[in-house]
Amino acid sequence: MFTSRTPWIILLLAWMAVSAWWHVCKVKQLCPGEITKVIPVVTDQDSIKAPPPLPAHIQPLVIQDPGHFMLKANDNISFAVSSPDINLNSLEFVIDSVADYLRVNPDRRLIIIGAYSPKEQNPTPYENLGVVRADHLKQYFLNMGLPDSQFETRGIEKGSLSFTPAGDSLYGVLSLAFMAADSTGRLGPNVMPDLSAIEALAAAEKYRSVFDPVSLYFREGSATYIHTNETNRFFKEVARYLRDDRNRFKKLLVTGHTSQPGKDNQYLARQGAERVRSQVKEFGIVYGQTTMRVVGGEQPRPSATMANSQSIRNWVTVVIPRDTLRINP
């Protein structure tokens, strides 16, 4: 009798599997290879029309995993000035869709980059308000049952944040990018549309160790490099490393780069390196614990990285060389 029921059991299981696949991949369009656009559902037939234009201070929220997944909402997440508390502005349905995508694609990791304006105060016990804001969105996902391993948060100072006319709130504070779960953590500027090319390159840098170089970037017209939680972590670890008496002969190598050769560009590269040597004092790294070199246009950044950042003329790399004897002070 059991044998006679076997084909029906198999058919039932097959039907359940096909139904689940159809719902996830065709109805919700969350399978790899599907491009998803979230459109608000309107029940009033008289209201079906193009959404009204956003105010000038609000840029639409765009979340994408290029070639697989895309969300574009006619609003954006906001924060009160100098506050880490997130305001989703009725965009819960967007975040829910991202959560669904991560559930059916456990091999993907979401990088959340939080920004803060240099005009803001930081009321939190953490040094970087941006990473606290990113953590608040991450917590929203964790409360939905997603694993911590699928998320990474970073913070960055951003001078071009959009303030409301009243000056009490900011938009465009969060940028989100997808990566493979086994990725090294380096992001390209093309996956962070809410950041400028220079800010995207700065946010892409990731601390690994004091022996792995970190690149520092300058906004146009600024003498201060862009601070992120990753660069802060790097310099704190360098300071701790240099305080160890066993490393008293080690030095932080500061290398000035420029995108083109020439006397003027060599000057830019040297100027950038000297500025960084002075600015790292805030981390307890004195001038005598650093050394400098200038490579000018001899070691340009890879063309793939520079493709969306042609305006970048100079940047600086910092690292503790593994063999100090090879470095000329």
C-alpha positions as CSV (number, residue, x, y, z in Angstrom):
1,M,0.0,0.0,0.0
2,F,2.9,2.4,0.8
3,T,4.4,1.6,-2.6
4,S,1.2,2.7,-4.4
5,R,1.4,6.1,-2.6
6,T,5.0,6.8,-3.4
7,P,4.4,8.4,-6.8
8,W,1.8,10.7,-5.2
9,I,4.2,11.7,-2.5
10,I,6.9,12.5,-5.0
11,L,4.5,14.6,-7.1
12,L,3.4,16.5,-4.0
13,L,7.0,17.3,-3.0
14,A,7.8,18.3,-6.6
15,W,4.8,20.6,-6.6
16,M,5.8,22.2,-3.3
17,A,9.4,22.8,-4.6
18,V,8.1,24.4,-7.9
19,S,5.7,26.6,-6.0
20,A,8.4,27.8,-3.6
21,W,10.7,28.5,-6.6
22,W,8.0,30.4,-8.5
23,H,7.1,32.5,-5.5
24,V,10.8,33.5,-4.6
25,C,12.2,33.8,-8.2
26,K,9.2,34.9,-10.3
27,V,6.9,36.7,-7.9
28,K,9.4,38.3,-5.6
29,Q,12.3,38.2,-8.1
30,L,14.9,37.5,-5.5
31,C,17.0,34.8,-7.2
32,P,20.5,35.5,-8.5
33,G,20.3,36.9,-12.0
34,E,17.0,38.7,-11.5
35,I,16.9,42.5,-11.5
36,T,14.4,43.8,-9.0
37,K,12.8,47.2,-8.9
38,V,10.5,48.0,-6.0
39,I,7.4,50.0,-6.9
40,P,5.0,51.1,-4.2
41,V,1.7,49.4,-4.4
42,V,-1.3,51.8,-5.0
43,T,-4.8,50.6,-4.2
44,D,-6.7,53.8,-5.2
45,Q,-7.0,53.5,-9.0
46,D,-7.3,57.3,-9.3
47,S,-3.9,57.7,-7.7
48,I,-2.0,55.6,-10.2
49,K,0.4,58.1,-11.6
50,A,4.1,59.1,-11.5
51,P,5.3,59.9,-8.0
52,P,5.8,63.6,-7.3
53,P,9.4,64.9,-7.7
54,L,11.5,64.8,-4.6
55,P,12.7,68.0,-2.9
56,A,16.1,69.2,-4.1
57,H,17.8,68.1,-0.8
58,I,16.6,64.5,-1.2
59,Q,18.3,62.0,-3.6
60,P,16.4,58.7,-4.2
61,L,17.7,55.7,-2.3
62,V,19.3,53.2,-4.7
63,I,20.5,49.8,-3.5
64,Q,22.0,47.4,-6.1
65,D,23.9,44.3,-6.5
66,P,25.0,45.0,-10.2
67,G,23.5,42.4,-12.6
68,H,21.4,40.7,-9.9
69,F,19.3,43.1,-7.8
70,M,18.3,46.7,-7.8
71,L,16.0,48.8,-5.6
72,K,15.1,52.5,-6.2
73,A,12.8,54.3,-3.8
74,N,11.2,57.7,-4.2
75,D,12.6,58.8,-0.8
76,N,15.7,58.3,1.4
77,I,16.7,57.4,4.9
78,S,17.4,60.4,7.1
79,F,19.0,61.3,10.4
80,A,18.6,64.3,12.7
81,V,21.7,66.5,12.8
82,S,24.3,65.1,15.2
83,S,22.1,62.1,16.0
84,P,22.8,58.3,15.3
85,D,19.1,57.5,15.4
86,I,17.8,56.3,12.0
87,N,14.6,57.5,10.4
88,L,13.5,55.1,7.6
89,N,10.8,57.5,6.4
90,S,8.3,54.6,5.5
91,L,11.0,52.7,3.6
92,E,10.6,49.6,5.7
93,F,9.4,47.8,2.6
94,V,12.7,48.5,0.9
95,I,14.7,47.2,3.8
96,D,12.5,44.2,4.0
97,S,13.2,43.4,0.3
98,V,16.9,43.7,0.9
99,A,16.5,41.3,3.8
100,D,14.6,38.8,1.6
101,Y,17.4,39.0,-1.0
102,L,20.1,38.3,1.6
103,R,18.1,35.3,2.9
104,V,17.9,33.6,-0.4
105,N,21.5,34.6,-1.3
106,P,23.5,33.7,1.8
107,D,26.7,34.0,-0.2
108,R,26.2,37.8,-0.4
109,R,27.4,40.3,2.2
110,L,26.0,43.8,2.7
111,I,28.5,46.7,3.3
112,I,26.8,49.6,5.1
113,I,28.7,52.9,5.0
114,G,27.5,55.6,7.3
115,A,28.5,59.2,6.7
116,Y,28.7,62.3,8.9
117,S,29.3,65.9,8.2
118,P,32.3,67.8,9.7
119,K,29.7,70.3,10.9
120,E,28.0,67.8,13.2
121,Q,28.7,67.1,16.8
122,N,29.2,63.5,18.0
123,P,27.1,62.7,21.1
124,T,28.1,59.0,21.1
125,P,31.0,57.4,23.0
126,Y,32.4,56.3,19.6
127,E,34.8,58.4,17.6
128,N,33.0,58.1,14.3
129,L,29.3,59.0,14.1
130,G,29.1,57.5,10.6
131,V,29.8,54.0,11.7
132,V,27.3,54.3,14.6
133,R,24.6,55.2,12.0
134,A,25.6,52.3,9.9
135,D,25.4,50.0,12.9
136,H,21.8,51.2,13.6
137,L,20.7,50.0,10.2
138,K,22.6,46.7,10.6
139,Q,20.8,46.1,13.9
140,Y,17.5,46.5,12.0
141,F,18.5,43.6,9.8
142,L,19.8,41.5,12.7
143,N,16.4,41.9,14.4
144,M,14.9,40.3,11.4
145,G,16.9,37.2,12.0
146,L,19.7,37.7,9.5
147,P,23.2,36.6,10.6
148,D,25.8,39.1,11.7
149,S,28.3,37.5,9.2
150,Q,26.3,39.0,6.3
151,F,27.0,42.6,7.3
152,E,29.9,44.9,7.6
153,T,29.8,48.6,8.7
154,R,32.1,51.4,7.9
155,G,32.1,55.2,8.6
156,I,33.3,58.1,6.6
157,E,33.4,61.9,6.9
158,K,31.4,63.4,4.0
159,G,31.3,67.1,3.2
160,S,28.5,67.0,0.7
161,L,25.6,65.7,2.8
162,S,22.2,67.1,2.0
163,F,20.7,69.1,4.9
164,T,17.0,70.0,5.0
165,P,16.1,73.7,4.4
166,A,15.5,73.9,8.2
167,G,19.0,72.5,8.8
168,D,17.8,70.0,11.3
169,S,18.1,66.7,9.3
170,L,20.3,65.1,6.7
171,Y,19.7,62.8,3.8
172,G,22.1,60.6,1.8
173,V,23.8,59.5,4.9
174,L,23.9,55.7,4.2
175,S,25.4,53.9,1.2
176,L,24.9,50.2,0.7
177,A,26.9,47.8,-1.5
178,F,26.8,44.0,-1.9
179,M,29.9,41.8,-2.0
180,A,30.7,38.1,-2.0
181,A,30.9,36.6,1.4
182,D,34.5,35.6,0.9
183,S,35.5,39.0,-0.6
184,T,38.6,40.8,0.7
185,G,36.5,43.8,1.5
186,R,37.7,46.3,-1.2
187,L,34.9,48.2,-2.9
188,G,34.9,49.9,-6.2
189,P,33.4,53.4,-6.6
190,N,30.9,52.1,-9.1
191,V,28.9,50.3,-6.4
192,M,28.5,53.3,-4.1
193,P,26.5,55.8,-6.1
194,D,25.8,58.0,-3.0
195,L,29.5,58.9,-2.6
196,S,31.7,61.1,-4.8
197,A,34.6,59.3,-6.6
198,I,37.1,60.4,-4.0
199,E,34.8,59.5,-1.1
200,A,34.1,56.1,-2.6
201,L,37.8,55.4,-2.9
202,A,38.4,56.5,0.7
203,A,35.5,54.3,1.9
204,A,36.9,51.3,-0.1
205,E,40.1,51.2,2.0
206,K,40.2,48.5,4.6
207,Y,42.5,48.0,7.5
208,R,44.3,44.6,7.6
209,S,47.5,45.1,9.5
210,V,50.1,47.9,9.9
211,F,52.2,46.0,7.3
212,D,49.5,46.4,4.6
213,P,49.4,49.8,3.0
214,V,46.3,52.0,3.3
215,S,45.6,54.8,0.8
216,L,44.5,58.3,2.0
217,Y,42.6,60.7,-0.2
218,F,42.0,64.5,-0.2
219,R,38.8,66.3,-1.3
220,E,39.4,69.0,-3.9
221,G,40.7,72.1,-2.1
222,S,41.1,70.3,1.2
223,A,44.4,70.0,3.1
224,T,43.1,67.2,5.4
225,Y,42.8,63.6,4.2
226,I,39.4,61.9,4.4
227,H,39.0,60.2,7.8
228,T,37.2,56.8,8.0
229,N,36.9,54.3,10.8
230,E,39.4,52.1,8.8
231,T,42.1,54.8,8.6
232,N,41.5,55.7,12.3
233,R,42.0,52.0,13.2
234,F,45.1,51.8,11.1
235,F,46.8,54.8,12.8
236,K,45.8,53.7,16.3
237,E,47.4,50.3,15.6
238,V,50.5,52.0,14.2
239,A,50.8,54.2,17.3
240,R,50.5,51.1,19.5
241,Y,53.0,49.2,17.5
242,L,55.6,52.1,17.6
243,R,55.2,52.5,21.4
244,D,56.6,48.9,21.8
245,D,60.3,49.3,22.7
246,R,61.0,46.3,20.5
247,N,60.0,48.4,17.5
248,R,61.9,51.6,18.4
249,F,63.8,51.6,15.1
250,K,60.6,51.1,13.0
251,K,59.0,54.0,11.2
252,L,55.8,54.7,9.4
253,L,56.5,55.1,5.7
254,V,54.4,57.9,4.1
255,T,54.4,57.9,0.3
256,G,53.1,60.7,-1.8
257,H,51.5,59.8,-5.1
258,T,50.2,61.8,-8.0
259,S,48.4,60.6,-11.1
260,Q,50.8,62.3,-13.6
261,P,54.5,62.9,-13.8
262,G,56.0,66.4,-13.8
263,K,57.5,68.9,-11.5
264,D,54.2,70.4,-10.3
265,N,52.7,67.0,-9.6
266,Q,55.8,65.9,-7.7
267,Y,55.3,69.0,-5.5
268,L,51.6,67.9,-4.9
269,A,52.7,64.4,-4.0
270,R,55.3,65.8,-1.5
271,Q,52.9,68.3,-0.1
272,G,50.3,65.6,0.5
273,A,52.8,63.3,2.3
274,E,54.0,66.1,4.5
275,R,50.5,67.0,5.5
276,V,49.8,63.4,6.5
277,R,53.0,63.3,8.5
278,S,51.8,66.3,10.5
279,Q,48.2,65.2,10.9
280,V,49.0,61.8,12.4
281,K,50.2,63.5,15.6
282,E,46.5,63.3,16.7
283,F,47.1,59.6,17.1
284,G,50.3,60.0,19.1
285,I,52.6,59.4,16.1
286,V,55.4,62.0,16.2
287,Y,57.1,63.4,13.2
288,G,60.3,61.5,13.9
289,Q,58.5,58.2,13.8
290,T,57.6,58.8,10.2
291,T,59.6,58.8,7.0
292,M,58.6,60.0,3.5
293,R,59.2,59.3,-0.2
294,V,57.6,60.6,-3.3
295,V,56.9,58.5,-6.4
296,G,54.9,61.1,-8.4
297,G,53.4,59.5,-11.5
298,E,55.7,56.5,-11.4
299,Q,53.1,54.3,-9.6
300,P,49.7,55.4,-10.7
301,R,46.6,53.7,-9.4
302,P,45.2,50.9,-11.6
303,S,43.2,52.2,-14.5
304,A,40.1,50.2,-13.4
305,T,40.1,52.1,-10.1
306,M,40.7,55.5,-11.7
307,A,38.0,55.0,-14.3
308,N,35.4,56.9,-12.3
309,S,37.8,59.2,-10.5
310,Q,39.8,61.1,-13.2
311,S,39.8,64.3,-11.1
312,I,42.0,62.7,-8.4
313,R,45.4,64.3,-8.7
314,N,47.2,63.0,-5.6
315,W,46.9,60.6,-2.8
316,V,49.1,59.1,0.0
317,T,49.8,55.6,1.1
318,V,50.9,54.7,4.6
319,V,52.5,51.5,5.9
320,I,55.0,50.1,8.3
321,P,57.6,48.5,6.1
322,R,58.6,45.0,7.0
323,D,62.2,45.8,6.3
324,T,63.0,49.2,7.6
325,L,66.6,49.0,6.4
326,R,65.5,49.4,2.8
327,I,63.8,52.7,3.4
328,N,65.8,55.9,3.1
329,P,64.7,58.4,5.8
